Amino acid sequence: DAGITQSPRYKITETGRQVTLMCHQTWSHSYMFWYRQDLGHGLRLIYYSAAADITDKGEVPDGYVVSRSKTENFPLTLESATRSQTSVYFCASSVRTGSNQPQHFGDGTRLSIL
Amino acid sequence: DAKTTQPNSMESNEEEPVHLPCNHSTISGTDYIHWYRQLPSQGPEYVIHGLTSNVNNRMASLAIAEDRKSSTLILHRATLRDAAVYYCILRDVVNYGGSQGNLIFGKGTKLSVKP
């Protein structure tokens, strides 16, 4: 049971470059989420998706783009990376939305922008 | 989501029970109480959730006060692998916001387990 996997685990890039973080889940969960985790802020939602081809903004969407052409994949793209986007990024999924539905998280991508 | 208050850190000895408290004095009648934990260098992991009654699963137990203004996550026998940050999160049954399913993580309680 592979669950939810993120790649790469670590990435170093330069300011202004485009970078894509990948997220793949094997459960066929409808909902997928991207969070970032920074010291002093905890985890904050960037974007989420209710199903293939349905995405919406979270708390901190500026500078990020998402797509979801297939249920199992939910890539996150930084079109022109900035240093403020240095962070640890977590992808998550859940069967459906609802306040009693747990989310399942990947192990994260640690992104450093120089 | 209503706010929760947790101690910044706690210590436990291996193989002893651990009681992690959470205060949520402004909880509404439609808020579920969720617990997640985050081990070092890993993503958050769902632990347990409840509404009014105490709940048990293979990982832990959740004890909810009768007035629901506080709850306690109970690890029955702490192991070294239980060392993590534990988050107590409230999620409204009806009004979980425009960001569907958004979990609002606070700072949590960092649990250290001594051998």
Contacts between the chains, C-beta under 8 A, distances in Angstrom:
chain1	res1	chain2	res2	distance
A	31	B	100	7.1
A	31	B	101	5.8
A	33	B	101	6.8
A	33	B	102	8.0
A	42	B	105	4.2
A	42	B	106	6.2
A	42	B	107	6.3
A	42	B	108	7.9
A	43	B	44	7.0
A	43	B	103	7.2
A	43	B	105	4.3
A	45	B	99	5.4
A	45	B	102	4.9
A	45	B	103	7.7
A	48	B	99	6.3
A	48	B	100	6.3
A	48	B	101	6.6
A	48	B	102	7.5
A	50	B	100	6.5
A	56	B	98	7.7
A	56	B	99	7.3
A	56	B	100	7.5
A	57	B	99	7.6
A	58	B	99	4.8
A	58	B	102	6.5
A	59	B	99	6.6
A	59	B	102	7.3
A	90	B	43	4.8
A	90	B	44	7.2
A	92	B	43	7.3
A	92	B	44	7.9
A	94	B	101	6.1
A	97	B	96	7.2
A	97	B	100	4.2
A	97	B	101	4.3
A	98	B	96	7.6
A	98	B	101	7.4
A	99	B	30	7.9
A	99	B	31	7.7
A	99	B	32	4.8
A	99	B	91	3.8
A	99	B	92	5.7
A	99	B	93	4.9
A	99	B	94	7.9
A	99	B	96	5.2
A	100	B	32	5.3
A	100	B	49	6.2
A	100	B	51	7.7
A	100	B	91	7.5
A	100	B	93	7.5
A	101	B	101	6.9
A	102	B	34	7.5
A	102	B	46	3.7
A	102	B	49	7.1
A	103	B	44	7.8
A	103	B	46	6.7
A	103	B	101	6.7
A	103	B	103	6.3
A	104	B	46	6.8
A	105	B	43	3.2
A	105	B	44	4.9
A	105	B	45	6.9
A	106	B	43	5.3
A	107	B	41	7.5
A	107	B	42	5.4
A	107	B	43	5.4
A	108	B	41	7.7
A	108	B	42	7.3
A	108	B	43	5.3
